[in-house]
């Protein structure tokens, strides 16, 4: 144990960014816990203990450092891959599942017992699910109090608290001051938008990810200008759709993305944050992945570059539509069809941002279409693709299926691939970008087949050594094609 303490202390002393989000240092002499990148003076070793999560530190009574701001720490990809159930649980919690359901229902959704789920949390994070949820709400509230001018009551509800009184009491107990006292001296922003910061691990090839998105922008729904990403975002809450806009820009020196959202999305802020983290793969651990994938470059040069991210999607139905419409046509042709599809069937949105005019169509809109061939084929779709779109729309509308939070990969794949017009390639592409399955090598993809032929690769098993991160190789091979 002493060796581990020495090792972690040295890592924090060196401000080693590889440990950011994986460990937090609790300091007994101050009652504060910090990230490894903290600029404060390093405390004495005998005053330090180390935790795997912010929730664990707060469980033991420590308060977040105001300098390094633990709420901005990136997530841990290593946890994601060592415990698939934990990954799915955290995704569902972050997506607001527990706001409407009990922990027992969460466990049932994950097909495990309530007791087993708690055991996984305890073994991996040293906390209970409730500790994780409470800390996530408090840290989001702290982020909003620091970086926005939202009223404290709005902060409380945006962070997931059921009442202002409950928020005030919880905040005071944990941080030993009221939210209003904590907020003193914080900056103000425009009232019609709020901006929050989302941390990530460096290096981050933001330009490469933006280039991938730029080639696939749906006109009227999203755009990129001056290295900044804009889009109309759709969030479904219960049976109601909420529309708004997001703006994402990179603050590289701070190792954060600045996310600006419209006022309409404040009520679903945790879901918005989760979707943006997902889109930009902010939980990725570049050094961990590079250690495994570096030698893949001896098979195909530059097939993986450190800091590469998997471009995610904020919308299940949109991603499936992209995959279906993109079958056997160029990316440019697919985008043109998606633009016409969105213009004709998407919800008009008054975004106040030039070029953003409508949200992507909902599955309900497509499922309810009469004479779908007559309506959709003139947009440039074949009858097979129309059948596939209708089939997916009906599936999403008549089941509780959520691709981003799928808990049974095999069953979900069987359900989706049973739809006429959807095969293994389509589902795997959707899983790569919607679920961010990090271990998909799309060997059936035309571009990747061509690259394999170029380097005389006849057996894909040569890449088996790079599990569970082969999706990053897929992204790298696509990137090589565009050069």
Wavefront OBJ file of the C-alpha trace (Angstrom):
o trace
v 0.000 0.000 0.000
v 2.892 2.336 0.832
v 4.396 1.735 -2.627
v 1.085 2.706 -4.236
v 0.898 5.838 -2.058
v 4.437 6.813 -3.071
v 3.655 6.210 -6.738
v 0.490 8.324 -6.697
v 2.118 11.085 -4.663
v 4.922 11.311 -7.231
v 2.369 11.418 -10.058
v 0.529 14.339 -8.429
v 3.819 16.049 -7.631
v 4.754 15.813 -11.326
v 1.252 17.023 -12.329
v 0.962 13.947 -14.560
v -2.081 14.500 -16.780
v -2.416 10.752 -17.368
v -3.898 10.453 -13.871
v -6.454 13.258 -14.309
v -9.934 11.877 -13.721
v -8.576 8.535 -12.503
v -7.470 9.628 -9.033
v -8.102 12.518 -6.661
v -5.865 13.566 -3.766
v -7.538 14.293 -0.417
v -5.559 16.551 1.930
v -6.256 16.072 5.646
v -4.688 19.390 6.696
v -7.047 21.466 4.517
v -10.105 19.228 4.057
v -9.805 19.751 0.294
v -9.470 17.233 -2.557
v -7.629 18.015 -5.808
v -6.864 16.832 -9.314
v -3.293 15.909 -10.325
v -3.129 19.040 -12.511
v -3.759 21.395 -9.565
v -1.456 24.437 -9.452
v -1.644 24.757 -5.657
v 1.398 23.988 -3.525
v 1.933 20.255 -3.049
v 1.003 19.188 0.509
v 3.096 16.916 2.698
v 2.800 13.233 1.876
v 1.605 12.263 5.354
v -1.472 14.473 4.873
v -2.500 12.837 1.597
v -4.800 9.973 0.695
v -5.989 9.051 -2.793
v -9.455 8.226 -4.135
v -10.728 6.814 -7.426
v -13.588 9.290 -7.702
v -14.752 12.687 -6.531
v -17.717 10.966 -4.899
v -15.390 8.844 -2.753
v -13.507 11.953 -1.581
v -16.752 13.751 -0.717
v -18.062 10.661 1.056
v -15.168 11.112 3.498
v -15.986 14.777 4.048
v -13.551 16.488 1.670
v -14.540 19.581 -0.326
v -13.600 20.244 -3.983
v -10.631 22.518 -4.629
v -11.577 25.929 -6.022
v -8.354 26.113 -8.046
v -8.323 22.869 -10.054
v -12.127 22.370 -9.924
v -12.682 18.584 -9.740
v -16.049 18.987 -11.474
v -14.085 19.617 -14.693
v -12.050 16.406 -14.457
v -12.488 14.032 -17.408
v -13.960 10.577 -16.897
v -12.010 7.357 -16.691
v -12.038 5.183 -19.789
v -10.344 2.364 -17.893
v -13.378 1.908 -15.661
v -15.594 1.855 -18.744
v -13.819 -1.172 -20.129
v -13.207 -3.178 -16.980
v -16.862 -3.165 -15.940
v -19.406 -3.028 -18.750
v -22.322 -3.021 -16.307
v -20.828 -0.045 -14.486
v -20.397 1.806 -17.764
v -24.032 1.242 -18.674
v -25.190 2.223 -15.183
v -23.237 5.487 -15.280
v -24.588 6.272 -18.756
v -28.181 5.766 -17.629
v -27.652 7.780 -14.440
v -25.983 10.613 -16.354
v -28.869 10.583 -18.834
v -31.347 11.266 -16.045
v -32.769 7.755 -15.703
v -32.861 7.900 -11.900
v -34.866 11.132 -11.976
v -37.906 9.063 -12.986
v -36.945 5.553 -11.781
v -35.673 3.866 -8.617
v -32.290 2.202 -8.176
v -34.071 -1.168 -8.179
v -35.543 -0.351 -11.596
v -32.089 0.669 -12.807
v -30.695 -2.693 -11.697
v -33.590 -4.494 -13.391
v -32.897 -2.615 -16.635
v -29.264 -3.752 -16.429
v -30.439 -7.338 -15.765
v -28.641 -7.575 -12.424
v -29.852 -7.566 -8.843
v -29.948 -4.362 -6.821
v -27.392 -5.874 -4.457
v -25.014 -6.841 -7.271
v -25.162 -3.345 -8.765
v -24.251 -1.809 -5.414
v -21.407 -4.310 -5.075
v -19.995 -3.276 -8.472
v -20.064 0.393 -7.474
v -18.355 -0.422 -4.187
v -15.657 -2.591 -5.783
v -14.853 -0.231 -8.641
v -15.508 3.234 -7.186
v -15.572 2.569 -3.415
v -18.952 4.308 -3.163
v -22.651 3.514 -3.421
v -24.777 4.502 -6.437
v -26.463 7.129 -4.244
v -23.075 8.677 -3.387
v -22.289 8.907 -7.097
v -25.630 10.532 -7.929
v -25.465 13.034 -5.062
v -21.899 14.076 -5.894
v -22.647 14.402 -9.612
v -25.539 16.754 -8.789
v -23.441 18.819 -6.384
v -20.525 19.139 -8.802
v -22.829 20.163 -11.644
v -24.418 22.749 -9.336
v -20.960 24.018 -8.376
v -20.081 24.314 -12.055
v -23.245 26.327 -12.742
v -22.770 28.575 -9.712
v -19.217 29.321 -10.828
v -19.662 29.826 -14.557
v -23.231 31.053 -15.076
v -25.646 33.679 -13.802
v -28.550 31.251 -13.435
v -30.744 31.945 -10.438
v -29.939 29.619 -7.563
v -33.375 28.016 -7.793
v -32.724 27.290 -11.493
v -29.312 25.853 -10.623
v -30.972 23.525 -8.128
v -33.454 22.103 -10.609
v -30.974 21.999 -13.516
v -28.612 19.932 -11.363
v -31.362 17.427 -10.556
v -32.519 18.478 -7.087
v -36.263 18.205 -6.435
v -36.499 21.356 -4.312
v -34.513 24.481 -3.485
v -34.581 23.601 0.205
v -33.098 20.158 -0.440
v -30.380 21.737 -2.593
v -29.484 24.369 0.015
v -29.352 21.820 2.828
v -27.237 19.327 0.857
v -24.841 22.016 -0.365
v -24.351 23.437 3.143
v -23.703 20.026 4.689
v -21.196 18.996 2.027
v -19.375 22.277 1.348
v -19.952 24.080 4.677
v -21.379 27.188 3.048
v -24.598 28.193 1.330
v -24.844 28.313 -2.482
v -25.303 32.109 -2.346
v -22.155 32.521 -0.248
v -20.210 30.237 -2.574
v -21.312 32.209 -5.630
v -19.944 35.570 -4.436
v -17.437 36.939 -6.905
v -18.340 34.549 -9.733
v -18.605 35.928 -13.258
v -21.861 36.836 -14.994
v -22.967 35.852 -18.478
v -25.877 36.637 -20.789
v -29.230 35.552 -19.438
v -30.465 33.882 -22.641
v -27.666 31.288 -22.703
v -25.419 29.558 -20.222
v -21.883 28.257 -20.685
v -20.368 25.324 -18.825
v -16.919 23.755 -19.085
v -16.344 20.075 -19.840
v -12.896 18.704 -19.092
v -10.885 16.243 -21.180
v -7.564 14.439 -21.130
v -4.819 15.762 -23.379
v -3.782 15.310 -26.084
v -7.066 15.943 -27.859
v -7.088 16.045 -31.678
v -10.009 18.461 -31.724
v -9.252 19.637 -35.262
v -9.346 16.060 -36.591
v -12.695 15.374 -34.920
v -14.099 18.640 -36.246
v -12.873 17.743 -39.748
v -14.757 14.433 -39.547
v -17.946 16.237 -38.505
v -17.438 18.963 -41.133
v -17.644 16.405 -43.955
v -20.974 15.146 -42.618
v -22.838 18.303 -41.545
v -26.593 18.249 -42.147
v -27.593 21.630 -43.638
v -29.976 23.574 -41.426
v -29.321 21.320 -38.411
v -25.626 21.921 -37.726
v -22.650 23.955 -38.897
v -18.989 24.674 -38.135
v -17.460 28.151 -38.225
v -14.108 29.345 -36.885
v -13.345 25.996 -35.212
v -16.676 26.160 -33.364
v -19.466 23.599 -33.671
v -23.127 24.693 -33.706
v -26.253 22.544 -33.857
v -29.929 22.245 -33.041
v -30.240 19.629 -30.317
v -33.300 17.515 -29.561
v -33.877 16.023 -26.108
v -36.813 13.734 -25.341
v -38.108 14.048 -21.786
v -40.871 11.571 -21.040
v -43.105 11.969 -24.125
v -42.147 15.567 -24.915
v -39.430 16.818 -27.252
v -37.380 19.822 -26.155
v -35.454 21.772 -28.793
v -32.577 24.183 -28.420
v -29.116 25.056 -29.662
v -25.626 24.200 -28.500
v -22.305 25.845 -29.304
v -19.061 23.964 -28.621
v -15.581 25.485 -28.749
v -12.209 24.249 -27.563
v -10.296 26.041 -24.783
v -7.105 24.047 -25.216
v -5.048 25.830 -22.562
v -7.648 24.933 -19.935
v -8.173 21.390 -21.316
v -11.918 22.008 -21.530
v -14.647 22.354 -24.104
v -16.842 25.393 -23.568
v -20.457 24.381 -24.064
v -23.013 27.156 -24.541
v -26.669 26.128 -24.518
v -29.877 28.016 -25.180
v -32.284 28.747 -22.351
v -34.762 26.105 -23.520
v -32.288 23.312 -22.753
v -31.500 24.330 -19.166
v -34.265 22.055 -17.854
v -32.477 19.032 -19.375
v -28.913 20.207 -18.766
v -27.494 16.878 -17.465
v -28.687 15.105 -20.623
v -27.218 17.856 -22.820
v -23.853 17.595 -21.085
v -23.838 13.839 -21.421
v -24.626 14.021 -25.149
v -21.852 16.544 -25.801
v -19.348 14.482 -23.827
v -20.457 11.532 -25.922
v -20.183 13.450 -29.215
v -16.617 14.510 -28.495
v -15.565 11.272 -26.725
v -14.423 13.187 -23.654
v -14.046 10.052 -21.518
v -11.268 8.789 -23.792
v -7.882 8.168 -22.148
v -5.359 8.904 -24.938
v -2.238 7.630 -23.177
v -3.879 4.389 -22.108
v -5.117 3.787 -25.666
v -1.812 4.777 -27.261
v 0.110 2.301 -25.121
v -1.929 -0.485 -26.707
v -2.298 0.831 -30.269
v 1.139 2.311 -30.942
v 2.457 -0.858 -32.599
v -0.556 -0.968 -34.966
v 1.251 1.736 -36.920
v 3.825 -0.887 -37.954
v 1.023 -2.734 -39.774
v -0.538 0.337 -41.421
v 1.421 3.573 -40.924
v -0.505 6.350 -39.130
v -3.592 4.203 -38.584
v -3.692 5.568 -35.037
v -2.531 8.930 -33.720
v -2.528 9.704 -30.025
v -5.410 11.982 -29.081
v -7.794 10.625 -31.735
v -11.433 10.607 -30.623
v -14.462 8.659 -31.856
v -17.032 11.171 -33.198
v -20.265 10.355 -31.391
v -23.858 11.222 -32.175
v -26.352 13.049 -29.933
v -29.398 11.427 -31.518
v -30.125 7.693 -31.904
v -32.596 8.058 -34.758
v -30.448 10.565 -36.614
v -27.472 8.218 -36.503
v -29.453 5.266 -37.843
v -30.839 7.495 -40.612
v -27.307 8.581 -41.501
v -26.187 4.961 -41.744
v -29.180 3.842 -43.820
v -29.183 6.814 -46.186
v -25.397 6.535 -46.547
v -25.523 2.955 -47.840
v -23.915 2.577 -51.284
v -23.675 6.332 -51.923
v -20.993 8.946 -51.336
v -20.896 10.976 -48.125
v -21.746 14.092 -50.154
v -24.837 12.478 -51.693
v -26.009 11.203 -48.302
v -25.692 14.648 -46.724
v -27.746 16.217 -49.506
v -30.554 13.715 -48.904
v -30.351 14.200 -45.124
v -30.618 17.956 -45.645
v -33.764 17.625 -47.760
v -35.196 15.124 -45.279
v -34.589 17.499 -42.348
v -35.931 20.541 -44.176
v -39.167 18.799 -45.097
v -39.886 16.869 -41.890
v -37.823 18.491 -39.121
v -39.332 20.770 -36.473
v -38.682 24.456 -37.356
v -36.554 26.155 -34.697
v -36.020 29.879 -34.132
v -32.373 29.542 -33.136
v -31.143 33.126 -33.621
v -28.055 31.503 -35.161
v -27.639 31.944 -38.897
v -27.944 28.649 -40.752
v -29.659 26.684 -37.968
v -33.305 26.339 -38.941
v -34.749 23.004 -37.855
v -34.252 19.954 -35.684
v -33.656 16.519 -37.140
v -36.960 14.670 -37.739
v -38.264 12.489 -34.913
v -39.005 8.758 -35.262
v -42.676 9.525 -34.490
v -42.809 11.756 -37.570
v -41.531 8.979 -39.825
v -43.512 6.178 -38.170
v -46.782 8.059 -38.727
v -46.176 8.711 -42.440
v -48.832 7.482 -44.856
v -47.675 6.484 -48.337
v -44.044 6.743 -47.235
v -42.698 5.728 -50.665
v -44.477 8.670 -52.315
v -43.156 11.061 -49.679
v -39.574 9.873 -49.183
v -38.477 8.397 -52.514
v -38.533 11.825 -54.262
v -35.883 12.953 -51.750
v -33.451 10.457 -53.281
v -34.231 7.325 -51.286
v -34.782 3.802 -52.590
v -37.774 1.771 -51.428
v -35.444 -0.486 -49.428
v -34.064 2.512 -47.553
v -37.580 3.826 -46.917
v -38.552 0.433 -45.478
v -35.493 0.536 -43.232
v -36.243 4.068 -41.999
v -39.873 3.172 -41.272
v -38.813 -0.028 -39.551
v -36.360 1.717 -37.238
v -38.841 4.516 -36.506
v -41.520 1.973 -35.568
v -39.062 0.042 -33.392
v -38.010 3.151 -31.467
v -41.619 4.277 -31.020
v -43.042 0.943 -29.865
v -40.229 -0.194 -27.540
v -38.045 1.354 -24.866
v -34.987 0.758 -27.044
v -32.206 3.307 -26.518
v -29.058 2.762 -28.531
v -26.892 5.085 -26.435
v -27.894 3.285 -23.265
v -28.286 -0.212 -24.678
v -27.885 -2.858 -22.002
v -28.082 -5.973 -24.200
v -25.845 -5.529 -27.244
v -26.612 -8.910 -28.820
v -30.386 -8.605 -28.451
v -30.369 -5.014 -29.724
v -28.363 -6.039 -32.785
v -30.805 -8.870 -33.524
v -33.794 -6.517 -33.235
v -32.301 -3.826 -35.459
v -30.829 -6.187 -38.067
v -34.194 -7.957 -38.396
v -35.436 -4.820 -40.177
v -35.316 -5.060 -43.962
v -32.466 -2.963 -45.339
v -30.260 -3.083 -42.242
v -27.268 -5.398 -42.087
v -24.251 -5.941 -39.879
v -22.256 -3.025 -41.379
v -25.087 -0.563 -40.731
v -25.549 -1.672 -37.131
v -21.809 -1.704 -36.389
v -21.418 1.808 -37.806
v -24.315 2.991 -35.645
v -22.846 1.251 -32.580
v -19.452 2.831 -33.240
v -20.859 6.356 -33.226
v -24.021 6.126 -31.118
v -22.985 3.696 -28.412
v -19.284 4.513 -28.896
v -18.358 0.855 -28.959
v -14.586 1.213 -28.838
v -13.860 -2.201 -30.337
v -15.367 -2.155 -33.829
v -13.020 -2.756 -36.747
v -15.310 -2.199 -39.737
v -13.655 -4.710 -42.058
v -16.700 -4.749 -44.355
v -16.302 -1.017 -45.018
v -15.165 -0.185 -48.561
v -12.457 2.261 -47.467
v -11.002 -0.169 -44.940
v -11.131 -3.074 -47.397
v -9.174 -0.960 -49.854
v -6.560 -0.086 -47.230
v -6.202 -3.759 -46.248
v -5.601 -4.649 -49.898
v -2.981 -1.916 -50.188
v -0.999 -3.442 -47.320
v -1.739 -7.076 -48.278
v -3.653 -7.765 -45.057
v -5.638 -10.949 -45.649
v -6.507 -11.869 -42.074
v -8.131 -9.260 -39.824
v -7.010 -11.283 -36.793
v -3.727 -9.416 -37.043
v -5.605 -6.613 -35.245
v -6.992 -8.828 -32.453
v -4.107 -7.749 -30.228
v -5.571 -4.242 -30.181
v -8.843 -5.099 -28.446
v -10.786 -3.316 -26.939
v -9.805 -0.141 -28.848
v -10.018 -1.134 -32.522
v -12.663 1.521 -33.229
v -9.893 4.108 -32.989
v -8.094 2.257 -35.791
v -11.291 2.415 -37.864
v -11.407 6.191 -37.380
v -7.705 6.432 -38.250
v -8.152 4.493 -41.500
v -11.032 6.750 -42.554
v -8.889 9.765 -41.786
v -6.088 8.427 -44.011
v -8.565 8.148 -46.884
v -9.381 11.859 -46.665
v -5.758 12.959 -46.998
l 1 2 3 4 5 6 7 8 9 10 11 12 13 14 15 16 17 18 19 20 21 22 23 24 25 26 27 28 29 30 31 32 33 34 35 36 37 38 39 40 41 42 43 44 45 46 47 48 49 50 51 52 53 54 55 56 57 58 59 60 61 62 63 64 65 66 67 68 69 70 71 72 73 74 75 76 77 78 79 80 81 82 83 84 85 86 87 88 89 90 91 92 93 94 95 96 97 98 99 100 101 102 103 104 105 106 107 108 109 110 111 112 113 114 115 116 117 118 119 120 121 122 123 124 125 126 127 128 129 130 131 132 133 134 135 136 137 138 139 140 141 142 143 144 145 146 147 148 149 150 151 152 153 154 155 156 157 158 159 160 161 162 163 164 165 166 167 168 169 170 171 172 173 174 175 176 177 178 179 180 181 182 183 184 185 186 187 188 189 190 191 192 193 194 195 196 197 198 199 200 201 202 203 204 205 206 207 208 209 210 211 212 213 214 215 216 217 218 219 220 221 222 223 224 225 226 227 228 229 230 231 232 233 234 235 236 237 238 239 240 241 242 243 244 245 246 247 248 249 250 251 252 253 254 255 256 257 258 259 260 261 262 263 264 265 266 267 268 269 270 271 272 273 274 275 276 277 278 279 280 281 282 283 284 285 286 287 288 289 290 291 292 293 294 295 296 297 298 299 300 301 302 303 304 305 306 307 308 309 310 311 312 313 314 315 316 317 318 319 320 321 322 323 324 325 326 327 328 329 330 331 332 333 334 335 336 337 338 339 340 341 342 343 344 345 346 347 348 349 350 351 352 353 354 355 356 357 358 359 360 361 362 363 364 365 366 367 368 369 370 371 372 373 374 375 376 377 378 379 380 381 382 383 384 385 386 387 388 389 390 391 392 393 394 395 396 397 398 399 400 401 402 403 404 405 406 407 408 409 410 411 412 413 414 415 416 417 418 419 420 421 422 423 424 425 426 427 428 429 430 431 432 433 434 435 436 437 438 439 440 441 442 443 444 445 446 447 448 449 450 451 452 453 454 455 456 457 458 459 460 461 462 463 464 465 466 467 468 469 470 471 472 473 474 475 476 477 478 479 480 481 482 483
